Amino acid sequence: MITTGKFPVWRSALFVPANVERFVAKATERGADALIIDLEDSIPLAQKEAARGLVPGIVQRFRAQGRSDVMVRINQPLELAVRDLEAAVIAGVDAIKITKVEGPEHLRLLDEMVTRLEQARGLPVGKIWFIGLIEAPGPLARAHEIARSTPRLAGISLGAEDYATAIGAKPSEETMLMPKQQIVQAATAAGILPLGTIGSVADFADIEGYARIVRRSADFGFVGSACIHPSLVPILNAGFSPSAREIAEAERIVTLDRQAAAEGRGSFAIDGKMIDIPIVQRAEALLTRARAVAARAA
């Protein structure tokens, strides 16, 4: 698991239906930072129990065949989530994606369940991360509380399709911009990862449009996203990685800042633009991100 500070680097996370062998077989070849074994939307209700039984074998295969982190997406309501957790809390699983988060109490309850399973199974307590998916306006209004709910929570995202349905809107960039920005604000205020993209990315056939959305999402502060098709993985990896030009510019800023500090100056200019502390801090953060991404890719 490659990290940026406290949390892993998850530029791309590819959904893999647990019950579709042809997708499972190819998943580790896709280059995703994480693979999400899906027990939720892609699995019909009648097949969920059988899908749970496949999880340990899939985790073993993913670990043996590739370098991607392994996640499991579980169901809501609670009676399904409990059975999903019993299948998912095993060695080799890095994170659990919690769907339809209702509030901080919801995540704390699931945290307690996971802790008990870790203890009973001899696993390190607290090692498995949570990723919370907010999908309705009520929970979004509590996004800051949710983001601070448990130390297990590594990141939050907004489910655009479900959220748009809940408010009677279409999941366009325009309609989703405000709620997506709320996710960024809540996540960064709590010191966790803002995950997702501006708008909806259900139309994976529009590669050019998808790449534009990913670049725009990175500009807004998002650091990675899940995707449903392997063709999108390289776009996510590129779009959520600092470019060579950005790295060179950040290195220049940091170098000149050190020179200015040695001369007793707190600010300086580059190409007619004043550089002060916030800009230097952004450059330092970008270089930290670049090193973590490089470690992930190495």
C-alpha positions as CSV (number, residue, x, y, z in Angstrom):
1,M,0.0,0.0,0.0
2,I,1.7,3.2,-1.2
3,T,0.8,6.3,0.8
4,T,0.8,10.1,0.6
5,G,1.5,10.7,4.3
6,K,-1.2,8.9,6.2
7,F,-3.4,7.7,3.4
8,P,-2.8,5.5,0.3
9,V,-2.5,6.8,-3.2
10,W,-5.7,5.8,-4.9
11,R,-5.8,7.7,-8.2
12,S,-7.9,5.0,-9.8
13,A,-10.1,2.2,-8.3
14,L,-11.6,-0.2,-10.7
15,F,-14.9,-1.9,-9.9
16,V,-14.8,-5.7,-10.4
17,P,-18.1,-7.6,-10.0
18,A,-17.3,-10.5,-7.7
19,N,-19.5,-13.0,-9.7
20,V,-18.1,-12.3,-13.2
21,E,-15.0,-14.4,-13.7
22,R,-13.9,-12.8,-16.9
23,F,-13.6,-9.4,-15.2
24,V,-11.9,-10.9,-12.1
25,A,-9.4,-12.7,-14.3
26,K,-8.2,-9.6,-16.1
27,A,-8.5,-7.1,-13.2
28,T,-4.9,-7.1,-12.1
29,E,-3.7,-6.3,-15.7
30,R,-5.5,-3.0,-15.8
31,G,-3.0,-0.9,-13.8
32,A,-5.5,0.5,-11.3
33,D,-4.1,1.7,-7.9
34,A,-7.0,-0.3,-6.3
35,L,-9.4,-3.0,-7.3
36,I,-12.9,-2.9,-5.8
37,I,-14.5,-6.3,-5.4
38,D,-18.2,-5.3,-5.8
39,L,-20.9,-6.9,-3.7
40,E,-23.4,-4.1,-4.2
41,D,-25.0,-2.8,-7.4
42,S,-23.4,-5.2,-9.9
43,I,-24.7,-8.3,-7.9
44,P,-28.4,-9.3,-8.1
45,L,-29.9,-9.9,-4.7
46,A,-30.3,-13.6,-5.4
47,Q,-26.6,-13.9,-6.1
48,K,-25.2,-11.9,-3.2
49,E,-24.6,-14.8,-0.9
50,A,-22.7,-16.7,-3.6
51,A,-20.7,-13.6,-4.4
52,R,-19.7,-13.2,-0.7
53,G,-18.3,-16.8,-0.8
54,L,-16.0,-15.8,-3.7
55,V,-14.4,-12.9,-1.9
56,P,-11.5,-14.8,-0.1
57,G,-10.4,-16.5,-3.3
58,I,-10.5,-13.2,-5.3
59,V,-8.5,-11.4,-2.7
60,Q,-5.9,-14.1,-2.8
61,R,-5.7,-14.0,-6.6
62,F,-5.4,-10.2,-6.6
63,R,-2.6,-10.3,-4.1
64,A,-0.7,-13.0,-5.9
65,Q,-1.1,-11.5,-9.3
66,G,-0.7,-7.8,-8.9
67,R,0.3,-4.7,-6.9
68,S,-3.1,-3.0,-6.6
69,D,-4.7,-2.4,-3.3
70,V,-7.8,-4.4,-2.6
71,M,-11.2,-2.9,-1.6
72,V,-14.6,-4.4,-1.1
73,R,-17.8,-2.5,-1.7
74,I,-20.6,-3.5,0.6
75,N,-24.4,-3.1,0.6
76,Q,-26.9,-1.1,2.5
77,P,-29.2,-2.0,4.4
78,L,-27.6,-3.1,7.6
79,E,-28.6,-6.8,7.4
80,L,-26.8,-7.1,4.1
81,A,-23.9,-5.0,5.3
82,V,-23.3,-7.3,8.2
83,R,-23.0,-10.4,6.1
84,D,-20.8,-8.5,3.6
85,L,-18.4,-7.4,6.4
86,E,-18.1,-11.0,7.6
87,A,-16.9,-11.9,4.1
88,A,-14.7,-8.8,3.6
89,V,-12.8,-8.4,6.9
90,I,-10.0,-10.8,6.0
91,A,-6.2,-10.6,5.4
92,G,-5.4,-8.8,2.2
93,V,-8.3,-6.3,2.2
94,D,-7.1,-2.7,2.4
95,A,-10.4,-0.9,2.5
96,I,-14.1,-1.2,2.6
97,K,-16.3,1.1,0.5
98,I,-19.4,2.0,2.6
99,T,-22.4,2.8,0.4
100,K,-25.3,5.1,1.2
101,V,-23.7,6.5,4.4
102,E,-26.5,7.9,6.5
103,G,-24.4,9.8,9.1
104,P,-21.5,9.5,11.5
105,E,-23.3,7.0,13.7
106,H,-23.6,4.7,10.7
107,L,-19.9,4.6,10.1
108,R,-19.1,4.3,13.8
109,L,-21.4,1.2,14.1
110,L,-19.7,-0.4,11.1
111,D,-16.3,0.5,12.6
112,E,-17.3,-1.4,15.8
113,M,-18.3,-4.4,13.8
114,V,-15.1,-4.5,11.8
115,T,-13.0,-4.1,15.0
116,R,-14.7,-7.1,16.5
117,L,-14.1,-9.1,13.4
118,E,-10.5,-8.1,13.3
119,Q,-10.0,-9.1,17.0
120,A,-11.8,-12.4,16.5
121,R,-9.7,-13.2,13.4
122,G,-6.3,-12.1,14.7
123,L,-6.0,-9.2,12.3
124,P,-4.4,-5.9,13.1
125,V,-7.1,-3.7,14.6
126,G,-7.8,-0.6,12.6
127,K,-5.7,-1.5,9.5
128,I,-8.7,-1.8,7.1
129,W,-9.7,1.7,5.9
130,F,-13.2,2.9,5.2
131,I,-14.3,5.0,2.2
132,G,-17.7,6.6,2.7
133,L,-20.1,7.2,-0.2
134,I,-22.7,9.9,0.4
135,E,-25.7,9.5,-1.9
136,A,-28.5,11.7,-0.5
137,P,-29.0,15.3,0.5
138,G,-29.6,14.5,4.2
139,P,-26.2,12.9,4.7
140,L,-24.6,15.6,2.5
141,A,-25.8,18.2,5.0
142,R,-23.8,16.2,7.6
143,A,-20.7,15.8,5.5
144,H,-18.4,17.5,8.0
145,E,-19.6,15.2,10.8
146,I,-19.3,12.2,8.6
147,A,-15.8,13.1,7.6
148,R,-14.7,13.2,11.2
149,S,-16.7,10.1,12.3
150,T,-14.0,7.5,12.7
151,P,-10.2,7.2,12.3
152,R,-10.8,4.4,9.8
153,L,-12.3,6.8,7.3
154,A,-9.7,7.5,4.6
155,G,-11.9,9.4,2.2
156,I,-15.4,10.3,1.1
157,S,-17.1,10.7,-2.2
158,L,-20.5,11.6,-3.7
159,G,-22.6,9.1,-5.6
160,A,-23.7,11.4,-8.4
161,E,-26.3,9.1,-10.0
162,D,-28.1,8.3,-6.7
163,Y,-27.8,11.9,-5.4
164,A,-29.2,13.3,-8.6
165,T,-32.1,10.9,-8.4
166,A,-32.7,11.8,-4.8
167,I,-33.1,15.5,-5.6
168,G,-34.9,15.1,-8.9
169,A,-32.1,16.4,-11.0
170,K,-29.9,15.1,-13.9
171,P,-26.3,14.3,-12.9
172,S,-24.6,16.9,-15.0
173,E,-21.5,18.8,-14.2
174,E,-23.6,21.9,-13.5
175,T,-26.1,20.3,-11.1
176,M,-23.4,18.2,-9.3
177,L,-20.8,21.0,-9.0
178,M,-22.1,22.3,-5.6
179,P,-22.5,19.0,-3.8
180,K,-19.2,17.8,-5.2
181,Q,-17.5,20.9,-3.9
182,Q,-19.1,20.2,-0.5
183,I,-17.4,16.8,-0.5
184,V,-14.0,18.5,-1.1
185,Q,-14.6,21.0,1.7
186,A,-15.6,18.4,4.2
187,A,-12.9,16.0,3.3
188,T,-10.0,18.5,3.4
189,A,-11.3,20.1,6.6
190,A,-11.2,16.7,8.2
191,G,-7.8,15.8,6.7
192,I,-9.0,12.9,4.6
193,L,-9.1,12.2,0.9
194,P,-11.7,13.9,-1.4
195,L,-12.5,11.2,-3.9
196,G,-14.6,11.3,-7.1
197,T,-15.0,13.6,-10.1
198,I,-17.0,16.7,-10.9
199,G,-20.3,15.6,-12.5
200,S,-21.2,12.0,-13.4
201,V,-18.9,9.6,-15.3
202,A,-21.5,7.0,-16.2
203,D,-20.8,7.6,-19.9
204,F,-17.5,5.8,-20.2
205,A,-17.6,5.8,-24.0
206,D,-16.8,9.5,-24.2
207,I,-13.1,9.2,-23.5
208,E,-12.2,12.7,-24.4
209,G,-15.0,14.1,-22.2
210,Y,-14.0,11.9,-19.4
211,A,-10.4,13.0,-19.5
212,R,-11.5,16.7,-19.4
213,I,-13.7,15.9,-16.3
214,V,-10.8,14.2,-14.6
215,R,-8.4,17.1,-15.2
216,R,-11.1,19.6,-14.0
217,S,-11.7,17.4,-10.9
218,A,-8.0,17.5,-10.0
219,D,-8.1,21.3,-10.3
220,F,-11.0,21.3,-7.8
221,G,-9.0,19.3,-5.3
222,F,-10.1,15.7,-5.9
223,V,-7.2,13.2,-5.7
224,G,-8.7,10.0,-7.3
225,S,-11.9,8.3,-8.4
226,A,-13.5,4.9,-8.9
227,C,-14.4,3.8,-12.4
228,I,-16.5,1.0,-14.0
229,H,-14.5,0.3,-17.1
230,P,-10.8,-0.5,-17.5
231,S,-10.3,1.9,-20.4
232,L,-10.7,4.7,-17.8
233,V,-7.9,3.6,-15.5
234,P,-5.0,5.2,-17.4
235,I,-7.0,8.5,-17.7
236,L,-7.5,8.6,-14.0
237,N,-3.9,7.7,-13.3
238,A,-2.7,10.5,-15.6
239,G,-5.3,13.1,-14.6
240,F,-4.7,12.7,-10.8
241,S,-0.9,12.7,-11.1
242,P,1.2,15.9,-11.2
243,S,2.5,16.5,-14.8
244,A,6.2,16.9,-15.6
245,R,5.6,20.6,-16.2
246,E,3.9,21.0,-12.8
247,I,6.7,19.2,-11.0
248,A,9.4,21.3,-12.7
249,E,7.5,24.5,-11.8
250,A,7.0,23.3,-8.2
251,E,10.7,22.4,-7.9
252,R,11.6,25.9,-9.2
253,I,9.4,27.6,-6.6
254,V,10.7,25.6,-3.7
255,T,14.3,26.2,-4.8
256,L,13.8,29.9,-5.1
257,D,12.0,30.1,-1.8
258,R,15.0,28.6,-0.1
259,Q,17.2,31.1,-1.7
260,A,14.9,33.9,-0.7
261,A,14.8,32.7,2.9
262,A,18.6,32.6,3.0
263,E,18.6,36.2,2.0
264,G,16.0,37.1,4.6
265,R,13.1,37.6,2.2
266,G,9.6,36.0,2.7
267,S,8.4,36.4,-0.9
268,F,9.8,36.7,-4.4
269,A,8.7,36.9,-8.0
270,I,8.8,34.4,-10.9
271,D,8.0,35.6,-14.4
272,G,6.2,38.6,-13.1
273,K,4.1,36.7,-10.5
274,M,4.5,37.3,-6.7
275,I,5.3,34.0,-4.9
276,D,4.4,33.9,-1.2
277,I,3.8,31.3,1.5
278,P,0.5,29.7,0.2
279,I,2.0,29.2,-3.3
280,V,5.1,27.6,-1.8
281,Q,3.0,25.3,0.4
282,R,1.1,24.2,-2.7
283,A,4.3,23.5,-4.5
284,E,5.6,21.5,-1.6
285,A,2.4,19.5,-1.4
286,L,2.5,18.8,-5.1
287,L,6.1,17.5,-4.8
288,T,5.1,15.2,-1.9
289,R,2.2,13.9,-4.1
290,A,4.5,13.4,-7.0
291,R,6.9,11.3,-4.9
292,A,4.1,9.1,-3.6
293,V,2.7,8.6,-7.1
294,A,6.2,7.7,-8.4
295,A,6.5,5.2,-5.6
296,R,3.1,3.7,-6.5
297,A,4.1,3.4,-10.2
298,A,7.7,2.1,-9.5
